[in-house]
Amino acid sequence: MKLRLPSSTHNWISLSGAVLAIVSFSMIVFLFFVGFFLHQQNTYLGLIIYIILPVFLIIGLLLIPIGMFWKKKKSGEFISEEDKFNWPSIDLNDKKHRNAFMIFTIGSSIFLFASAIGSYEAFNFTESVTFCGTLCHTVMKPEYTAYQHSPHARVACVECHVGSGADWYVRSKLAGLHQVYAVITNDFDRPIPTPIRNLRPARETCEECHWPEKFYSRTLITEKHFIPDSANTEWDIQLIMKIGPSHRASSFTEGIHWHINPDVKIEYISTDSRRQVIPWIKYTNLKTGKAKIFEDSENPITKEQKDSLQSRTMDCMDCHNRPSHNYKPPTFFVNNAIENNKIPKELPFIKSVAMNACDNNLSTTDSAMAFISKTISDYYKEELPEVYSSKKNLIDKAITGLQEEYKLNIFPEMKVRWDAYPNNIGHIEFMGCFRCHDGNHETEDGNVIPNDCSTCHTIIAQGNPGNMEYDSEEKPLEFRHPDPDDDSNEEWKDAMCVECHTGLTP
């Protein structure tokens, strides 16, 4: 039995559309099963199955009626202008009409069913970490790499960047269109600037997991540092971080998380886009309604700034501004690499040499890798030839270890490194806590925001292993600054940490 269709379908446009639609649909089905049996999500396979091929499928289906219309118009089957816009007539007693109707009905049912599945899978695909992190490989490589080694590595990107609800989903996709255009035209900043203004408020995302009623106790932290001397001398510090109060019953009345006390509102005005300069702070006790305004006595805010700049209510992100995309400074990752023996401590001056090897502004990762290898090798060849000849295997291990750490934190192609994105947790390489706790912010009646070390942490032990100094029950330790040249030097007391600690200077 010969399958016959209306003569209007006999044209090259409709035929091309039918072929395109059939081939596209067949490829979608084939690649879907390929992806299913691979048991892993492939970014480009998902892009082809759920986004690219469906576009060609729809184009093919549209070409079929377009070709039919074109054929009828070309053959003069439209008798009058009025007939051009008449509804099509379907006579199921006509075999050609019946065949066309059955093909259309069955095809449409399959298409709608496949579209429902495809739309759902396309939604899941565009919400996946793989899609966010690897599709725009060059642009997102720094963020994706840092994310994979962050405390939130098991949290999907959209959980923080989009959150729940249709309104923010639509906003994120509209913003994403501009970002896609920027990537295609290669018109984007390097590095990508922050803070990103259109991110969802932190309380609507962070508090889905980190709910504010949860008690966060004080935490014991041990910091290991290595002094850049010939022996790479270890210096340890143990401190109690006062995240919460000493007893859970006190809730938010003290500790670092007092800043998110539901009975307290803290507002501030920053004079720069990165929120690093804060000359004006307002504290309000929501229970009593009493408020205090603190202004920077050394860098006071002007009336024009106060009138023109918008105040911001403090939330999680004002301190935890790099929760998943933190690029660590060389001082940090070199210390860690020495501690876990990726960089052998036995090599004389390796801490100092490694820091110098990271002090480069090269344009590619490959050139940075070559620079690290050459810097370390040349140092031991020229300065310590006996070490180079007797410990060549340790030197090679140090080079490999430093290169691995470098590639996790510094990305020359995107001009991303630790100083491109200030981290507001702490106060060593960036102002962080000292943006407010600098001893200069005070009220008109003389109340000052303290900058005493013991406000946020208490040192319970410090010193070299085997020669540690411990606190007593009556009094915590005063911080002792390790100085490779002069341990009695106390000039540091009159300066902020950031004045010396740049991320490259220990």
Contacts in CASP RR format, 6 or more apart in sequence:
PFRMAT RR
TARGET T0000
AUTHOR 0000-0000-0000
METHOD contacts of the structure
MODEL  1
MKLRLPSSTHNWISLSGAVLAIVSFSMIVFLFFVGFFLHQQNTYLGLIIY
IILPVFLIIGLLLIPIGMFWKKKKSGEFISEEDKFNWPSIDLNDKKHRNA
FMIFTIGSSIFLFASAIGSYEAFNFTESVTFCGTLCHTVMKPEYTAYQHS
PHARVACVECHVGSGADWYVRSKLAGLHQVYAVITNDFDRPIPTPIRNLR
PARETCEECHWPEKFYSRTLITEKHFIPDSANTEWDIQLIMKIGPSHRAS
SFTEGIHWHINPDVKIEYISTDSRRQVIPWIKYTNLKTGKAKIFEDSENP
ITKEQKDSLQSRTMDCMDCHNRPSHNYKPPTFFVNNAIENNKIPKELPFI
KSVAMNACDNNLSTTDSAMAFISKTISDYYKEELPEVYSSKKNLIDKAIT
GLQEEYKLNIFPEMKVRWDAYPNNIGHIEFMGCFRCHDGNHETEDGNVIP
NDCSTCHTIIAQGNPGNMEYDSEEKPLEFRHPDPDDDSNEEWKDAMCVEC
HTGLTP
3 99 0 8 1.000
4 95 0 8 1.000
4 96 0 8 1.000
4 99 0 8 1.000
5 96 0 8 1.000
5 99 0 8 1.000
5 100 0 8 1.000
5 103 0 8 1.000
6 68 0 8 1.000
6 96 0 8 1.000
6 97 0 8 1.000
6 100 0 8 1.000
7 71 0 8 1.000
7 96 0 8 1.000
8 14 0 8 1.000
8 67 0 8 1.000
8 68 0 8 1.000
8 69 0 8 1.000
8 71 0 8 1.000
8 72 0 8 1.000
8 77 0 8 1.000
9 15 0 8 1.000
9 64 0 8 1.000
9 68 0 8 1.000
9 71 0 8 1.000
9 100 0 8 1.000
10 71 0 8 1.000
11 67 0 8 1.000
11 68 0 8 1.000
11 70 0 8 1.000
11 71 0 8 1.000
13 63 0 8 1.000
13 66 0 8 1.000
13 67 0 8 1.000
13 70 0 8 1.000
13 71 0 8 1.000
14 63 0 8 1.000
14 64 0 8 1.000
14 65 0 8 1.000
14 66 0 8 1.000
14 67 0 8 1.000
14 68 0 8 1.000
14 71 0 8 1.000
16 60 0 8 1.000
16 63 0 8 1.000
17 59 0 8 1.000
17 60 0 8 1.000
17 61 0 8 1.000
17 63 0 8 1.000
17 64 0 8 1.000
18 60 0 8 1.000
18 63 0 8 1.000
18 64 0 8 1.000
20 56 0 8 1.000
20 57 0 8 1.000
20 59 0 8 1.000
20 60 0 8 1.000
20 63 0 8 1.000
21 57 0 8 1.000
21 60 0 8 1.000
21 61 0 8 1.000
21 63 0 8 1.000
21 64 0 8 1.000
24 53 0 8 1.000
24 54 0 8 1.000
24 56 0 8 1.000
24 57 0 8 1.000
24 60 0 8 1.000
25 57 0 8 1.000
25 114 0 8 1.000
27 53 0 8 1.000
28 49 0 8 1.000
28 53 0 8 1.000
28 54 0 8 1.000
28 57 0 8 1.000
28 114 0 8 1.000
31 45 0 8 1.000
31 48 0 8 1.000
31 49 0 8 1.000
31 53 0 8 1.000
32 49 0 8 1.000
34 45 0 8 1.000
35 42 0 8 1.000
35 45 0 8 1.000
35 49 0 8 1.000
38 45 0 8 1.000
41 128 0 8 1.000
41 130 0 8 1.000
42 130 0 8 1.000
43 130 0 8 1.000
43 131 0 8 1.000
43 134 0 8 1.000
43 135 0 8 1.000
44 135 0 8 1.000
46 125 0 8 1.000
47 125 0 8 1.000
47 131 0 8 1.000
47 135 0 8 1.000
49 121 0 8 1.000
50 118 0 8 1.000
50 121 0 8 1.000
50 122 0 8 1.000
50 125 0 8 1.000
51 122 0 8 1.000
51 125 0 8 1.000
51 126 0 8 1.000
54 115 0 8 1.000
54 118 0 8 1.000
54 122 0 8 1.000
57 111 0 8 1.000
61 111 0 8 1.000
72 78 0 8 1.000
73 84 0 8 1.000
78 84 0 8 1.000
90 97 0 8 1.000
90 101 0 8 1.000
91 97 0 8 1.000
92 98 0 8 1.000
92 101 0 8 1.000
125 131 0 8 1.000
127 156 0 8 1.000
127 158 0 8 1.000
127 162 0 8 1.000
128 156 0 8 1.000
129 147 0 8 1.000
129 156 0 8 1.000
129 157 0 8 1.000
132 140 0 8 1.000
132 144 0 8 1.000
132 157 0 8 1.000
132 158 0 8 1.000
132 161 0 8 1.000
133 140 0 8 1.000
133 143 0 8 1.000
133 144 0 8 1.000
133 147 0 8 1.000
133 157 0 8 1.000
134 140 0 8 1.000
134 144 0 8 1.000
136 179 0 8 1.000
136 183 0 8 1.000
138 413 0 8 1.000
138 414 0 8 1.000
139 183 0 8 1.000
139 188 0 8 1.000
139 192 0 8 1.000
139 414 0 8 1.000
141 411 0 8 1.000
141 413 0 8 1.000
141 414 0 8 1.000
142 191 0 8 1.000
142 325 0 8 1.000
142 327 0 8 1.000
142 411 0 8 1.000
142 414 0 8 1.000
142 416 0 8 1.000
143 192 0 8 1.000
143 325 0 8 1.000
145 407 0 8 1.000
145 408 0 8 1.000
145 411 0 8 1.000
146 324 0 8 1.000
146 325 0 8 1.000
146 326 0 8 1.000
146 327 0 8 1.000
146 408 0 8 1.000
146 409 0 8 1.000
147 153 0 8 1.000
147 157 0 8 1.000
147 324 0 8 1.000
147 325 0 8 1.000
149 408 0 8 1.000
150 323 0 8 1.000
150 324 0 8 1.000
150 325 0 8 1.000
150 326 0 8 1.000
151 323 0 8 1.000
151 324 0 8 1.000
152 160 0 8 1.000
152 323 0 8 1.000
152 324 0 8 1.000
153 324 0 8 1.000
155 209 0 8 1.000
155 324 0 8 1.000
158 172 0 8 1.000
159 205 0 8 1.000
159 208 0 8 1.000
160 200 0 8 1.000
160 205 0 8 1.000
160 206 0 8 1.000
160 323 0 8 1.000
160 324 0 8 1.000
161 172 0 8 1.000
161 199 0 8 1.000
161 200 0 8 1.000
162 168 0 8 1.000
162 169 0 8 1.000
162 172 0 8 1.000
162 200 0 8 1.000
163 169 0 8 1.000
163 200 0 8 1.000
163 204 0 8 1.000
163 205 0 8 1.000
163 208 0 8 1.000
164 208 0 8 1.000
168 200 0 8 1.000
171 198 0 8 1.000
175 198 0 8 1.000
179 188 0 8 1.000
181 187 0 8 1.000
182 188 0 8 1.000
190 413 0 8 1.000
190 414 0 8 1.000
190 415 0 8 1.000
190 416 0 8 1.000
191 414 0 8 1.000
191 415 0 8 1.000
191 416 0 8 1.000
191 420 0 8 1.000
191 421 0 8 1.000
192 414 0 8 1.000
193 273 0 8 1.000
194 274 0 8 1.000
194 321 0 8 1.000
194 421 0 8 1.000
195 273 0 8 1.000
195 274 0 8 1.000
195 275 0 8 1.000
195 317 0 8 1.000
195 321 0 8 1.000
201 315 0 8 1.000
202 315 0 8 1.000
202 316 0 8 1.000
202 317 0 8 1.000
203 315 0 8 1.000
203 316 0 8 1.000
206 315 0 8 1.000
206 316 0 8 1.000
206 317 0 8 1.000
206 320 0 8 1.000
207 316 0 8 1.000
210 316 0 8 1.000
212 260 0 8 1.000
212 262 0 8 1.000
215 244 0 8 1.000
215 248 0 8 1.000
215 251 0 8 1.000
216 243 0 8 1.000
216 244 0 8 1.000
216 257 0 8 1.000
217 243 0 8 1.000
217 244 0 8 1.000
217 248 0 8 1.000
218 240 0 8 1.000
218 241 0 8 1.000
218 242 0 8 1.000
218 243 0 8 1.000
218 244 0 8 1.000
218 246 0 8 1.000
219 240 0 8 1.000
219 241 0 8 1.000
219 243 0 8 1.000
220 238 0 8 1.000
220 239 0 8 1.000
220 240 0 8 1.000
220 241 0 8 1.000
220 460 0 8 1.000
221 238 0 8 1.000
221 239 0 8 1.000
221 240 0 8 1.000
221 241 0 8 1.000
221 457 0 8 1.000
222 236 0 8 1.000
222 237 0 8 1.000
222 238 0 8 1.000
223 236 0 8 1.000
223 237 0 8 1.000
223 238 0 8 1.000
223 239 0 8 1.000
224 234 0 8 1.000
224 235 0 8 1.000
224 236 0 8 1.000
224 335 0 8 1.000
224 339 0 8 1.000
225 234 0 8 1.000
225 235 0 8 1.000
225 236 0 8 1.000
225 237 0 8 1.000
225 335 0 8 1.000
225 482 0 8 1.000
225 506 0 8 1.000
226 232 0 8 1.000
226 233 0 8 1.000
226 234 0 8 1.000
226 235 0 8 1.000
226 334 0 8 1.000
226 335 0 8 1.000
226 338 0 8 1.000
226 339 0 8 1.000
226 345 0 8 1.000
226 351 0 8 1.000
227 233 0 8 1.000
227 234 0 8 1.000
227 235 0 8 1.000
227 351 0 8 1.000
227 482 0 8 1.000
227 484 0 8 1.000
227 506 0 8 1.000
228 349 0 8 1.000
228 351 0 8 1.000
228 352 0 8 1.000
228 355 0 8 1.000
228 484 0 8 1.000
228 506 0 8 1.000
229 349 0 8 1.000
229 351 0 8 1.000
229 352 0 8 1.000
229 484 0 8 1.000
230 348 0 8 1.000
230 349 0 8 1.000
231 348 0 8 1.000
232 338 0 8 1.000
232 345 0 8 1.000
232 347 0 8 1.000
232 348 0 8 1.000
232 349 0 8 1.000
232 350 0 8 1.000
232 351 0 8 1.000
233 464 0 8 1.000
233 484 0 8 1.000
234 345 0 8 1.000
234 464 0 8 1.000
234 465 0 8 1.000
235 462 0 8 1.000
235 463 0 8 1.000
235 464 0 8 1.000
235 482 0 8 1.000
236 461 0 8 1.000
236 462 0 8 1.000
236 463 0 8 1.000
236 464 0 8 1.000
236 465 0 8 1.000
236 468 0 8 1.000
237 459 0 8 1.000
237 461 0 8 1.000
237 462 0 8 1.000
237 463 0 8 1.000
238 459 0 8 1.000
238 460 0 8 1.000
238 461 0 8 1.000
238 462 0 8 1.000
239 457 0 8 1.000
239 458 0 8 1.000
239 459 0 8 1.000
239 460 0 8 1.000
240 457 0 8 1.000
240 458 0 8 1.000
240 460 0 8 1.000
241 256 0 8 1.000
241 456 0 8 1.000
241 457 0 8 1.000
242 254 0 8 1.000
242 255 0 8 1.000
242 256 0 8 1.000
242 455 0 8 1.000
242 456 0 8 1.000
242 457 0 8 1.000
242 458 0 8 1.000
243 255 0 8 1.000
243 256 0 8 1.000
243 257 0 8 1.000
244 252 0 8 1.000
244 254 0 8 1.000
244 255 0 8 1.000
244 256 0 8 1.000
244 257 0 8 1.000
244 258 0 8 1.000
245 251 0 8 1.000
245 252 0 8 1.000
245 253 0 8 1.000
245 254 0 8 1.000
245 255 0 8 1.000
246 254 0 8 1.000
252 258 0 8 1.000
252 260 0 8 1.000
252 261 0 8 1.000
252 262 0 8 1.000
252 263 0 8 1.000
252 264 0 8 1.000
253 261 0 8 1.000
255 456 0 8 1.000
256 319 0 8 1.000
256 456 0 8 1.000
258 264 0 8 1.000
259 266 0 8 1.000
259 314 0 8 1.000
259 319 0 8 1.000
260 314 0 8 1.000
260 315 0 8 1.000
260 316 0 8 1.000
262 286 0 8 1.000
263 285 0 8 1.000
263 286 0 8 1.000
263 287 0 8 1.000
264 283 0 8 1.000
264 284 0 8 1.000
264 285 0 8 1.000
264 286 0 8 1.000
265 283 0 8 1.000
265 284 0 8 1.000
265 286 0 8 1.000
265 313 0 8 1.000
266 281 0 8 1.000
266 282 0 8 1.000
266 283 0 8 1.000
266 284 0 8 1.000
266 313 0 8 1.000
266 314 0 8 1.000
267 281 0 8 1.000
267 282 0 8 1.000
267 284 0 8 1.000
267 311 0 8 1.000
267 312 0 8 1.000
267 313 0 8 1.000
267 314 0 8 1.000
268 278 0 8 1.000
268 280 0 8 1.000
268 281 0 8 1.000
268 282 0 8 1.000
268 311 0 8 1.000
268 312 0 8 1.000
268 314 0 8 1.000
268 318 0 8 1.000
268 436 0 8 1.000
269 278 0 8 1.000
269 279 0 8 1.000
269 280 0 8 1.000
269 301 0 8 1.000
269 305 0 8 1.000
269 306 0 8 1.000
269 309 0 8 1.000
269 310 0 8 1.000
269 311 0 8 1.000
269 312 0 8 1.000
270 276 0 8 1.000
270 277 0 8 1.000
270 278 0 8 1.000
270 309 0 8 1.000
270 312 0 8 1.000
271 277 0 8 1.000
271 278 0 8 1.000
271 279 0 8 1.000
271 301 0 8 1.000
271 305 0 8 1.000
271 309 0 8 1.000
274 422 0 8 1.000
275 312 0 8 1.000
275 318 0 8 1.000
275 424 0 8 1.000
275 435 0 8 1.000
276 422 0 8 1.000
276 430 0 8 1.000
276 431 0 8 1.000
276 432 0 8 1.000
276 435 0 8 1.000
277 299 0 8 1.000
277 435 0 8 1.000
278 296 0 8 1.000
278 435 0 8 1.000
278 436 0 8 1.000
279 295 0 8 1.000
279 296 0 8 1.000
279 299 0 8 1.000
279 300 0 8 1.000
279 301 0 8 1.000
279 305 0 8 1.000
280 293 0 8 1.000
280 294 0 8 1.000
280 295 0 8 1.000
280 296 0 8 1.000
280 301 0 8 1.000
280 306 0 8 1.000
280 311 0 8 1.000
281 293 0 8 1.000
281 294 0 8 1.000
281 295 0 8 1.000
281 436 0 8 1.000
281 441 0 8 1.000
281 449 0 8 1.000
282 291 0 8 1.000
282 292 0 8 1.000
282 293 0 8 1.000
282 294 0 8 1.000
282 311 0 8 1.000
283 291 0 8 1.000
283 292 0 8 1.000
283 293 0 8 1.000
283 294 0 8 1.000
284 290 0 8 1.000
284 291 0 8 1.000
285 291 0 8 1.000
292 443 0 8 1.000
292 447 0 8 1.000
293 443 0 8 1.000
293 444 0 8 1.000
294 436 0 8 1.000
294 441 0 8 1.000
294 442 0 8 1.000
294 443 0 8 1.000
294 447 0 8 1.000
294 448 0 8 1.000
294 449 0 8 1.000
295 301 0 8 1.000
295 441 0 8 1.000
295 442 0 8 1.000
295 443 0 8 1.000
296 438 0 8 1.000
296 440 0 8 1.000
296 441 0 8 1.000
297 440 0 8 1.000
297 441 0 8 1.000
297 442 0 8 1.000
298 440 0 8 1.000
299 440 0 8 1.000
312 318 0 8 1.000
318 424 0 8 1.000
319 424 0 8 1.000
319 425 0 8 1.000
319 432 0 8 1.000
319 433 0 8 1.000
320 424 0 8 1.000
320 425 0 8 1.000
321 422 0 8 1.000
321 423 0 8 1.000
321 424 0 8 1.000
321 425 0 8 1.000
322 421 0 8 1.000
322 423 0 8 1.000
322 424 0 8 1.000
322 425 0 8 1.000
325 421 0 8 1.000
326 421 0 8 1.000
326 423 0 8 1.000
327 409 0 8 1.000
327 410 0 8 1.000
327 416 0 8 1.000
327 417 0 8 1.000
327 418 0 8 1.000
327 420 0 8 1.000
327 421 0 8 1.000
328 409 0 8 1.000
328 418 0 8 1.000
329 409 0 8 1.000
329 418 0 8 1.000
329 419 0 8 1.000
329 429 0 8 1.000
329 502 0 8 1.000
329 503 0 8 1.000
329 504 0 8 1.000
330 354 0 8 1.000
330 355 0 8 1.000
330 358 0 8 1.000
330 359 0 8 1.000
330 418 0 8 1.000
330 503 0 8 1.000
330 504 0 8 1.000
331 355 0 8 1.000
331 429 0 8 1.000
331 501 0 8 1.000
331 503 0 8 1.000
331 504 0 8 1.000
331 505 0 8 1.000
331 506 0 8 1.000
332 503 0 8 1.000
333 405 0 8 1.000
333 406 0 8 1.000
333 408 0 8 1.000
333 409 0 8 1.000
334 343 0 8 1.000
334 351 0 8 1.000
334 354 0 8 1.000
334 355 0 8 1.000
334 358 0 8 1.000
334 402 0 8 1.000
334 405 0 8 1.000
335 351 0 8 1.000
336 405 0 8 1.000
337 343 0 8 1.000
337 354 0 8 1.000
337 401 0 8 1.000
337 402 0 8 1.000
337 405 0 8 1.000
338 344 0 8 1.000
338 345 0 8 1.000
338 350 0 8 1.000
338 351 0 8 1.000
342 397 0 8 1.000
342 400 0 8 1.000
342 401 0 8 1.000
342 402 0 8 1.000
342 404 0 8 1.000
342 405 0 8 1.000
343 350 0 8 1.000
343 354 0 8 1.000
343 397 0 8 1.000
343 398 0 8 1.000
343 401 0 8 1.000
343 402 0 8 1.000
344 350 0 8 1.000
344 391 0 8 1.000
344 394 0 8 1.000
344 397 0 8 1.000
344 398 0 8 1.000
346 391 0 8 1.000
346 394 0 8 1.000
347 353 0 8 1.000
347 380 0 8 1.000
347 387 0 8 1.000
347 391 0 8 1.000
347 394 0 8 1.000
347 395 0 8 1.000
347 398 0 8 1.000
348 384 0 8 1.000
348 387 0 8 1.000
349 379 0 8 1.000
349 384 0 8 1.000
350 398 0 8 1.000
351 506 0 8 1.000
353 375 0 8 1.000
353 376 0 8 1.000
353 379 0 8 1.000
353 380 0 8 1.000
354 376 0 8 1.000
354 398 0 8 1.000
354 402 0 8 1.000
355 504 0 8 1.000
355 505 0 8 1.000
355 506 0 8 1.000
356 375 0 8 1.000
356 379 0 8 1.000
357 371 0 8 1.000
357 372 0 8 1.000
357 375 0 8 1.000
357 376 0 8 1.000
357 402 0 8 1.000
358 372 0 8 1.000
358 402 0 8 1.000
358 406 0 8 1.000
358 410 0 8 1.000
358 504 0 8 1.000
359 504 0 8 1.000
360 368 0 8 1.000
360 371 0 8 1.000
361 412 0 8 1.000
362 368 0 8 1.000
362 371 0 8 1.000
362 412 0 8 1.000
363 412 0 8 1.000
363 413 0 8 1.000
364 412 0 8 1.000
364 413 0 8 1.000
365 407 0 8 1.000
365 411 0 8 1.000
365 412 0 8 1.000
365 413 0 8 1.000
367 412 0 8 1.000
368 406 0 8 1.000
368 410 0 8 1.000
368 412 0 8 1.000
369 403 0 8 1.000
369 406 0 8 1.000
369 407 0 8 1.000
372 399 0 8 1.000
372 402 0 8 1.000
372 403 0 8 1.000
372 406 0 8 1.000
373 399 0 8 1.000
373 403 0 8 1.000
376 395 0 8 1.000
376 398 0 8 1.000
376 399 0 8 1.000
376 402 0 8 1.000
377 388 0 8 1.000
377 395 0 8 1.000
377 399 0 8 1.000
380 387 0 8 1.000
380 388 0 8 1.000
380 395 0 8 1.000
381 388 0 8 1.000
387 395 0 8 1.000
388 395 0 8 1.000
409 417 0 8 1.000
409 418 0 8 1.000
410 416 0 8 1.000
410 417 0 8 1.000
410 418 0 8 1.000
411 417 0 8 1.000
418 429 0 8 1.000
418 503 0 8 1.000
419 429 0 8 1.000
419 502 0 8 1.000
419 503 0 8 1.000
422 430 0 8 1.000
422 431 0 8 1.000
422 432 0 8 1.000
423 429 0 8 1.000
423 430 0 8 1.000
423 432 0 8 1.000
424 430 0 8 1.000
424 431 0 8 1.000
424 432 0 8 1.000
424 433 0 8 1.000
424 435 0 8 1.000
425 432 0 8 1.000
426 432 0 8 1.000
426 433 0 8 1.000
427 433 0 8 1.000
427 434 0 8 1.000
427 437 0 8 1.000
427 496 0 8 1.000
427 497 0 8 1.000
427 498 0 8 1.000
428 497 0 8 1.000
428 498 0 8 1.000
428 501 0 8 1.000
429 497 0 8 1.000
429 498 0 8 1.000
429 501 0 8 1.000
429 502 0 8 1.000
429 503 0 8 1.000
430 498 0 8 1.000
431 438 0 8 1.000
431 496 0 8 1.000
431 498 0 8 1.000
433 456 0 8 1.000
434 451 0 8 1.000
434 496 0 8 1.000
434 497 0 8 1.000
434 498 0 8 1.000
436 449 0 8 1.000
437 449 0 8 1.000
437 450 0 8 1.000
437 451 0 8 1.000
437 455 0 8 1.000
437 456 0 8 1.000
438 449 0 8 1.000
438 451 0 8 1.000
438 496 0 8 1.000
439 448 0 8 1.000
439 449 0 8 1.000
439 450 0 8 1.000
439 451 0 8 1.000
440 448 0 8 1.000
441 448 0 8 1.000
441 449 0 8 1.000
442 448 0 8 1.000
442 449 0 8 1.000
453 459 0 8 1.000
453 478 0 8 1.000
453 479 0 8 1.000
454 476 0 8 1.000
458 471 0 8 1.000
458 476 0 8 1.000
459 471 0 8 1.000
459 476 0 8 1.000
459 477 0 8 1.000
459 478 0 8 1.000
459 479 0 8 1.000
460 470 0 8 1.000
460 471 0 8 1.000
460 476 0 8 1.000
460 477 0 8 1.000
461 468 0 8 1.000
461 469 0 8 1.000
461 470 0 8 1.000
461 471 0 8 1.000
461 477 0 8 1.000
462 468 0 8 1.000
462 469 0 8 1.000
462 477 0 8 1.000
462 479 0 8 1.000
462 480 0 8 1.000
463 469 0 8 1.000
463 480 0 8 1.000
463 482 0 8 1.000
469 477 0 8 1.000
469 480 0 8 1.000
470 477 0 8 1.000
471 477 0 8 1.000
480 487 0 8 1.000
481 489 0 8 1.000
481 490 0 8 1.000
481 492 0 8 1.000
483 489 0 8 1.000
492 500 0 8 1.000
END
